[in-house]
Amino acid sequence: MAALMPTVNRLAALQKDCAHALPAMFSQCDILQFEAGQLVLATPNAALAAKLKQQLPHLQADLLARGWQITAIKLKVQVTRSLAPIVHTHPLELPHKAMAALTELGDALPASPANAALIAALRRLVKHHEEE
């Protein structure tokens, strides 16, 4: 593992410098390989690759100015970030006063065919909340 750390640090620094040169475009890209002056970048789709291809001279000039010896930049369309972001949800907790108001509403509604489904839904909601 210790032998890999210099390479990892070098690629992380290069990734950071690329993102600095093209902040909006490079957020979706990753560095695949950097050997013998050849930089290979992964793009998630062909549309972004086409846009990025137009910016390669600017990227190369910026990286050369930062001290990277890059002679060529190649693009590969490759889905690199397929995981969706994790969204944490919290269960809805209604206060006791709200549950009492829902119970009261269910009892106050006239028993008619039009209200039957609403009354049943209110009772299920209150019962479900009491079981938790």
C-alpha positions in Angstrom: 0.0 0.0 0.0 2.8 2.4 0.8 4.2 2.1 -2.7 0.8 3.2 -4.2 0.6 6.4 -2.1 2.8 8.6 -4.2 0.8 7.7 -7.3 -2.5 8.3 -5.6 -1.3 11.6 -4.3 0.0 12.6 -7.8 -3.3 11.7 -9.4 -5.3 13.5 -6.7 -3.3 16.6 -7.3 -3.7 16.3 -11.1 -7.5 15.8 -10.6 -7.6 19.0 -8.5 -5.6 21.0 -11.1 -7.9 19.8 -13.9 -11.0 20.7 -11.9 -9.4 24.2 -11.3 -8.8 24.7 -15.0 -12.3 23.6 -16.1 -14.5 23.8 -12.9 -17.9 23.3 -14.5 -17.1 20.6 -17.0 -14.6 18.6 -15.0 -16.9 17.9 -12.1 -18.3 14.8 -13.9 -14.9 13.6 -15.2 -12.2 11.4 -13.7 -8.6 10.7 -14.5 -8.1 7.2 -15.7 -4.4 7.2 -16.4 -1.4 9.5 -16.5 1.8 7.9 -17.9 4.6 9.2 -20.1 2.9 12.6 -20.7 -0.3 10.9 -21.8 -3.4 11.9 -19.8 -6.5 9.8 -20.2 -9.8 11.2 -18.9 -13.1 9.4 -18.3 -16.3 11.2 -19.3 -19.8 9.9 -18.4 -21.3 10.5 -21.9 -20.4 11.5 -25.5 -22.0 14.9 -25.2 -19.7 16.0 -22.4 -16.7 14.4 -24.2 -17.5 16.5 -27.3 -17.7 19.7 -25.2 -14.6 18.8 -23.3 -12.7 18.0 -26.5 -13.1 21.7 -27.5 -11.5 22.7 -24.2 -8.5 20.4 -24.3 -6.0 23.0 -25.6 -7.0 25.3 -22.7 -6.8 22.4 -20.2 -3.4 21.3 -21.5 -2.0 24.9 -21.5 -3.3 25.4 -17.9 -1.7 22.1 -16.7 1.6 22.9 -18.4 1.6 26.3 -16.6 1.1 24.4 -13.3 4.1 22.2 -14.0 2.5 19.0 -15.4 4.4 17.6 -18.4 1.4 16.6 -20.6 2.0 16.0 -24.3 -1.5 14.6 -25.1 -4.9 14.2 -23.6 -7.3 11.4 -24.6 -11.0 11.1 -23.7 -12.8 7.8 -23.0 -16.6 7.7 -22.6 -17.1 5.6 -19.5 -19.8 5.7 -16.8 -17.8 6.3 -13.7 -20.3 7.5 -11.2 -23.4 5.4 -11.4 -24.4 5.5 -7.7 -27.2 7.7 -6.8 -26.7 10.0 -3.9 -27.9 8.7 -0.5 -30.9 10.5 0.7 -31.6 10.2 4.4 -35.3 10.3 5.3 -36.9 10.8 8.6 -40.3 9.3 9.5 -43.1 11.8 9.9 -44.1 12.1 13.5 -47.3 13.9 14.2 -47.8 15.5 17.6 -50.5 14.2 20.0 -52.6 17.3 19.4 -52.6 16.7 15.6 -53.6 13.0 16.1 -56.4 14.1 18.4 -57.6 16.6 15.8 -57.7 13.9 13.1 -59.6 11.6 15.4 -62.1 14.3 16.1 -62.4 15.1 12.4 -63.1 11.4 11.7 -65.8 11.3 14.4 -67.4 14.7 13.3 -67.8 13.8 9.6 -71.3 12.7 8.7 -71.5 9.0 7.9 -72.3 9.1 4.2 -71.1 7.0 1.2 -69.0 10.0 0.0 -67.2 10.3 3.4 -66.8 6.6 4.0 -63.3 6.4 2.4 -62.1 9.5 4.2 -63.3 8.3 7.6 -61.7 4.9 7.0 -58.4 6.6 6.0 -58.4 8.8 9.0 -59.0 5.9 11.4 -56.2 3.9 9.7 -53.8 6.8 10.1 -54.6 7.2 13.8 -54.4 3.5 14.4 -51.1 3.3 12.6 -49.7 6.2 14.6 -50.8 4.6 17.9 -49.1 1.3 17.0 -45.7 3.0 16.6 
